[in-house]
Amino acid sequence: MFLSPSSMTPLLWGEMILFMAVFMALLMFGVHVLRTNHLRRHGRSSHGPSGVVSVVNWGIKVLLHLGIRVTILGPMMLLTVRGRKTGKPRTIPVDLHEHNGRRFLMATHGEGNWVRNLRVAGSGVLSLGRHHQAFTAVELAPEVAGPVIKEVLGPLLASQGIRGNALRQHLGVHADSSLQEFITVARTHPVFELDSLQGSSSTRGEQQRSAGNVIPERI
């Protein structure tokens, strides 16, 4: 016997939403791990598009649009940035990493379209549910990004769970890898530091390379 939406209590709705969030998070991890292993066995890159991953991303976008918090490598939010070719807003779920009062977006899966778009636009909007925050972004030089990746993702890389395994496969390094290895990783896995438009600007410009100042439309 099925319950009608009108007969469901707030508690049942909450349990259903929590189940969806946990299920989508586990499914995304499983898909990434299996797909990465399969492509590596066949000598192909794991950064290309996948229909299954697209479906999972769509599910996570729905949860984030509803304001449901999802954490994979870090707390996830929706990133909206203007497309470098079309000029239209593009939205994708990303992991937001916060460390010592600083905020970063890391391309842990490699240089995808959101990286290229943000590199050109230089700004975007992060959102979760009805909460939106505009920001400017500066891409860190590999020599600066390498230590950031090591420090921020080090604890996760050292873990033995599914998240640690997936991250080690994507980056190709371990928590105890040398700093030079992390700098090499940063050359193909860009890192952006974010500044709120309402906050102060970054003072590390001499170590970073910026890319424009176009503010995209909000979601």
C-alpha positions as CSV (number, residue, x, y, z in Angstrom):
1,M,0.0,0.0,0.0
2,F,1.4,3.4,-1.0
3,L,1.2,6.6,0.9
4,S,-0.2,9.7,-0.8
5,P,1.9,12.9,-0.5
6,S,-0.9,14.5,1.5
7,S,-0.7,11.7,4.1
8,M,3.0,11.8,4.7
9,T,4.2,13.5,7.8
10,P,7.2,15.9,8.0
11,L,9.2,13.1,9.6
12,L,8.5,10.7,6.7
13,W,9.5,13.4,4.2
14,G,12.7,14.0,6.1
15,E,13.6,10.3,6.1
16,M,12.9,10.0,2.4
17,I,15.0,13.0,1.6
18,L,17.9,11.8,3.8
19,F,17.7,8.4,2.1
20,M,17.9,10.0,-1.3
21,A,20.9,12.1,-0.3
22,V,22.8,9.1,1.1
23,F,21.9,6.9,-1.9
24,M,23.0,9.5,-4.5
25,A,26.3,10.0,-2.6
26,L,27.1,6.3,-2.5
27,L,26.0,5.8,-6.1
28,M,28.3,8.6,-7.3
29,F,31.3,7.2,-5.5
30,G,30.6,3.7,-6.8
31,V,30.2,4.9,-10.4
32,H,33.4,6.9,-10.2
33,V,35.5,4.1,-8.7
34,L,34.2,1.5,-11.2
35,R,34.5,3.7,-14.2
36,T,38.0,4.9,-13.3
37,N,39.2,1.3,-12.9
38,H,37.6,0.3,-16.2
39,L,39.0,3.1,-18.2
40,R,42.5,2.7,-16.7
41,R,42.5,-1.0,-17.6
42,H,41.8,0.1,-21.2
43,G,44.4,2.9,-21.2
44,R,41.9,5.7,-21.5
45,S,41.4,8.9,-19.5
46,S,38.8,8.9,-16.7
47,H,37.9,12.6,-17.3
48,G,35.6,12.2,-20.2
49,P,31.8,12.4,-20.1
50,S,29.7,9.5,-19.0
51,G,25.9,9.0,-19.3
52,V,25.8,7.3,-15.9
53,V,27.8,10.1,-14.2
54,S,25.6,12.7,-15.9
55,V,22.5,11.1,-14.4
56,V,24.2,11.0,-11.0
57,N,25.2,14.6,-11.3
58,W,21.6,15.5,-12.3
59,G,20.4,13.8,-9.1
60,I,22.9,15.7,-6.9
61,K,21.9,19.0,-8.6
62,V,18.2,18.3,-7.7
63,L,19.2,17.7,-4.1
64,L,21.3,20.8,-3.9
65,H,18.6,22.9,-5.6
66,L,16.3,21.7,-2.8
67,G,18.8,22.9,-0.2
68,I,19.8,19.3,0.9
69,R,23.4,19.2,1.9
70,V,25.5,16.6,0.2
71,T,29.2,15.9,1.0
72,I,31.5,13.9,-1.2
73,L,35.1,15.1,-1.0
74,G,33.8,18.3,0.6
75,P,30.5,20.0,1.2
76,M,28.9,20.2,-2.3
77,M,27.3,23.4,-3.8
78,L,26.1,24.4,-7.2
79,L,28.6,26.4,-9.2
80,T,27.1,28.7,-11.9
81,V,29.5,30.3,-14.3
82,R,29.1,31.9,-17.7
83,G,30.0,29.6,-20.6
84,R,33.2,30.8,-22.4
85,K,31.7,30.2,-25.8
86,T,27.9,30.6,-25.4
87,G,27.9,33.3,-22.7
88,K,25.0,31.4,-21.0
89,P,25.1,30.4,-17.4
90,R,26.3,26.8,-16.8
91,T,25.6,25.0,-13.5
92,I,27.4,22.0,-12.1
93,P,27.8,20.5,-8.6
94,V,31.2,21.0,-7.1
95,D,33.1,20.3,-3.9
96,L,33.8,23.4,-1.9
97,H,36.9,23.1,0.3
98,E,37.4,25.5,3.2
99,H,40.7,25.6,5.1
100,N,42.1,28.2,7.5
101,G,39.5,30.8,6.5
102,R,40.2,30.3,2.8
103,R,37.9,28.7,0.2
104,F,39.0,26.6,-2.8
105,L,37.5,24.8,-5.8
106,M,39.7,22.0,-6.9
107,A,39.5,20.1,-10.2
108,T,40.0,16.7,-8.6
109,H,38.7,15.0,-11.8
110,G,40.9,17.0,-14.1
111,E,40.4,20.0,-16.3
112,G,36.8,20.0,-17.3
113,N,34.5,22.6,-18.8
114,W,33.7,24.3,-15.5
115,V,37.5,24.9,-15.1
116,R,37.8,26.4,-18.5
117,N,34.7,28.6,-18.1
118,L,35.7,29.8,-14.6
119,R,39.2,30.6,-15.9
120,V,37.8,32.9,-18.6
121,A,34.9,34.4,-16.5
122,G,36.9,34.9,-13.3
123,S,33.8,34.9,-11.2
124,G,30.6,32.9,-10.5
125,V,27.9,32.1,-8.1
126,L,27.7,29.3,-5.5
127,S,24.3,28.2,-4.3
128,L,22.5,25.8,-2.0
129,G,18.8,25.9,-2.1
130,R,17.7,29.6,-1.9
131,H,21.1,30.7,-0.7
132,H,23.3,32.3,-3.4
133,Q,26.7,33.9,-3.0
134,A,28.6,35.6,-5.8
135,F,32.4,35.3,-5.8
136,T,35.5,36.2,-7.8
137,A,38.1,33.5,-8.4
138,V,41.9,33.4,-9.0
139,E,43.6,30.4,-10.4
140,L,46.6,29.4,-8.3
141,A,49.9,28.8,-10.0
142,P,50.9,25.1,-9.7
143,E,53.7,26.0,-7.3
144,V,51.1,27.5,-5.0
145,A,48.3,25.0,-5.7
146,G,50.5,21.9,-5.0
147,P,51.0,22.7,-1.3
148,V,47.3,23.6,-1.0
149,I,46.2,20.3,-2.5
150,K,48.6,18.4,-0.1
151,E,47.4,20.3,3.0
152,V,43.7,20.4,2.3
153,L,43.2,16.9,0.8
154,G,46.0,15.2,2.7
155,P,43.8,13.8,5.5
156,L,41.3,12.4,2.9
157,L,44.2,10.9,0.9
158,A,45.4,9.2,4.0
159,S,42.0,7.6,4.7
160,Q,41.2,4.0,3.8
161,G,37.6,4.5,3.0
162,I,36.0,4.7,-0.5
163,R,36.5,8.5,-0.6
164,G,40.2,8.1,0.0
165,N,40.6,5.4,-2.6
166,A,38.7,7.3,-5.2
167,L,40.7,10.5,-4.6
168,R,44.0,8.6,-4.8
169,Q,42.9,7.1,-8.1
170,H,41.9,10.5,-9.5
171,L,45.0,12.4,-8.4
172,G,47.6,9.6,-8.6
173,V,49.3,10.6,-5.3
174,H,49.2,9.5,-1.7
175,A,49.2,11.6,1.5
176,D,52.9,11.1,1.9
177,S,53.8,11.9,-1.7
178,S,56.4,14.6,-2.2
179,L,55.6,18.2,-2.5
180,Q,56.9,18.2,-6.1
181,E,54.5,15.4,-6.9
182,F,51.6,17.5,-5.7
183,I,52.9,20.4,-7.8
184,T,52.9,18.1,-10.8
185,V,49.3,17.1,-10.0
186,A,48.3,20.8,-9.8
187,R,49.4,21.3,-13.4
188,T,46.5,19.0,-14.6
189,H,44.1,19.5,-11.6
190,P,43.7,23.3,-11.3
191,V,42.9,25.0,-8.0
192,F,40.9,28.3,-7.7
193,E,40.8,30.4,-4.6
194,L,37.5,32.2,-4.0
195,D,36.8,35.6,-2.6
196,S,33.3,36.8,-1.8
197,L,32.3,39.9,-3.7
198,Q,31.3,41.4,-0.4
199,G,34.7,40.6,1.2
200,S,38.3,41.8,0.7
201,S,40.3,40.9,-2.4
202,S,43.1,38.4,-2.3
203,T,46.6,39.8,-1.6
204,R,48.3,36.8,-3.2
205,G,48.2,38.1,-6.8
206,E,51.9,37.8,-7.4
207,Q,51.5,34.0,-7.0
208,Q,48.3,33.6,-8.9
209,R,47.0,34.2,-12.4
210,S,43.6,35.8,-12.9
211,A,41.2,35.5,-15.8
212,G,38.7,38.3,-16.3
213,N,35.9,39.7,-14.2
214,V,32.6,38.8,-15.7
215,I,29.7,38.2,-13.2
216,P,27.4,35.5,-14.5
217,E,23.6,35.5,-14.1
218,R,22.3,34.0,-10.9
219,I,20.4,30.7,-11.0
